[in-house]
Amino acid sequence: MSAVSPDHAKLIRQLETIASLSEADCLSLAALPFRLKSISENRDIVREGDRPNESCLILEGLACRYKIVAGGRRQILSFHFPGDMPDLQSLYLDTMDHSIAALAPTRVAFIAHDALNRMTALLPSVGRVLAKHALVDGSILREWVANVGRRPALERIAHVICECFVRMRALGLVQQPTFELPLTQAEIGDATGLSNVHVNRLMQQLRRQGLIATVGKIHSILNWDQLQETADFRPAYLHLRAAIAP
Amino acid sequence: VTLTVQPVGLANGDDNEGALVFSGGLLIAVLSRLSPQHEKSEGRWFLECGFGVVSDCHEEFADIDAAIAWLTSQTVKARS
């Protein structure tokens, strides 16, 4: 395989975490036209109510899917890392039912739906892999509903940390056992339905128990087995290929 | 609406200084004073647990007077 740009390689790497790609699949992904854009921290990439004619691919930074409920409170529904395509569903669902925002300075590629549709019509195998990526998003969402709805607060936060670590590791974004996750306590709270005060107490509890260490945005996993147990984390829902699964 | 406040110790780690807030003799809120572990929020008051109109709320307040004022306003709003 030749002439794959570093940006296209991120998409290919992400899809290879969940499926085996043929050389033809990789070549057609590598030929997708990208419209590149830098998005500032806390800016929307695509908004609820938009009718996009392109889907976004995260290339650098960190993004989240979210909804705002009455009273202006935000529920974060998922986090997205370089290589993720968080709004693939807009290929089939005309109107965005939620928003996607950058949580850090983020670089994205917008890919025209026409180009994606042409590619998948010519090469159904790559279409199936993109569909699988969107289905895994759905699986992650189901896990988050269970997490926010039924897990005790400490498990909930530990679960989010475990998931970010495993997904980022699969994408090659982790320097074991350390990874950079530029989330504020408020953002962790919005993802877990907890107040800032609770998030602060629980992060300290995880540190006191010797499970994680945190310096600014850099987190280190100190006891992975115990952290997974605390979090009730079973990574099968991420549908990672056996070669990549933890 | 007049709320009464009773200081109380809380089994709540470092945030062990608390207050019970009553309306008409009925408990409506448990507040805690945030300890230095909360850094910028140290000294602020936090609604740990509310009942009735303030159940499921976890607000933070600059001081206990602000907490009582907010609890009073919520109680008045619920009655009107």
Interface residues (C-beta under 8 A of the other chain):
Chain A: S195 N196 V197 H198 N200 R201 Q204
Chain B: G13 D15 L34 Q37 H38 S41 F46 H58 E60
